[in-house]
């Protein structure tokens, strides 16, 4: 049986890594992973914001099917909620694999609801260590409300002063060492918080009291600090990949690396426009790197269109595990193109956001986008930067894709009236990007 490691970065920009055109040498290990595997250039996240994408990943279905995913994103105000979170009765990637004999672990960020009603171990994970909320400080591990938010199997875990990116890496390497002596296959969801704010590099050395009072850190950070945070993330990924080699697990383990959404304040998305919270390309197009030693071609670049939930379908396909018949997947397996990266297939993709009344459809080279009632049409094969609006030149195509978006959205019903979009900053804090 095949093992799986799914590495999820947090708010990483499309062009932050060297192998995606990054302008800073911050990712030698992930660049090496791309050279040893398959790199996707037309991959997307299920949402341009954290927790909705994570609902799509864990279920393999469009997140709009679950009430909790209507929050953009979930915040600490839902502590104690009985409604806003990942329903324990819903089949998930870890629960489906666990039921077929896998050991399952989430090392890192959960962000899908708070105890006692929700949590990783209520949704299929045998083991968890990490934060339950969105962002936390890297040394004190406190959330936006100033509450300590690092738990291990549901209980508070105190590793004060231990840099969170390194802590999660240490835990992942230890977990692999434990699994190496066991014939039981495993799913390791390694969900880093890096390079999400606050802007705290490893060299800071310890907690910053000013940051801990408001971890949004609106008055801090820089491109250089952001790069150092990516370096720590990259080093962690390198240590995990090296552990697979050292433990003799590499040929039996599929490793996938991606981000939960597009980049934030200091990220690089060139040539794309926009970032987190936007359905322009910079908000939803993300890196995907897949390694499976000895099983996949090396150094291949694939233009297959895909999104987060497709990788849930892919892992289940590789494991030979069928989805629950009452919860059919919306994701599509990428296994055929992993084996033959040049054999791409048609894959329409859809998004909607409460924030700014956004909708988007990517169908082939064409993208329909609606923002604040404005409608746009782009040919991404020649205009990835979404600057040449073809809506007036191609009215028939615009109307057809608008109808396509409406028909898709109609299958989910309206966005709940009480759902909220939470902006970390506005133009009062910094100029528009």
Buried (B, 14 or more C-beta within 10 A) or exposed (E): BBBBBBBBBBBBBBBBBBBBEBEBEBBBBBBBBBBBBBBBBBBBBBBBBBBBBBBBBBBBBBBBBBBBBBBBBBBBEBBEBEEBBBBBEBBBBBBBBBEBEBBBBBBBBBBBBBBEBBBBBBBBBBBBBBBBBBBBBBBBBBBBEBEBBBBBEBEEBEBEEBBBBBBBBBBBBEBBEEBBEEEEBBBBBBBBBBBBBBBBBBEBEEBBEEBBEEBBBBEBBEEEBBBBBBBBBBBBBBBBBEBBEEBEBBEBBBBBBBBBBBBBBBBBBBBBBBBBBBBBBBBBBBBBBBBBBEBBBEEBEBEBBBBBBBBBBBBBBBBEBEBBEEBEBBBBBBBBBBEEBEEBEEBEBBBBBBBBEBBBBBBEEBBBBBBEEEBBBBBBEEBBBBEEBBBEEBEEBBBBBBEBBEEBBEEBEEBEEEBBBBEBEEEEEEEEB
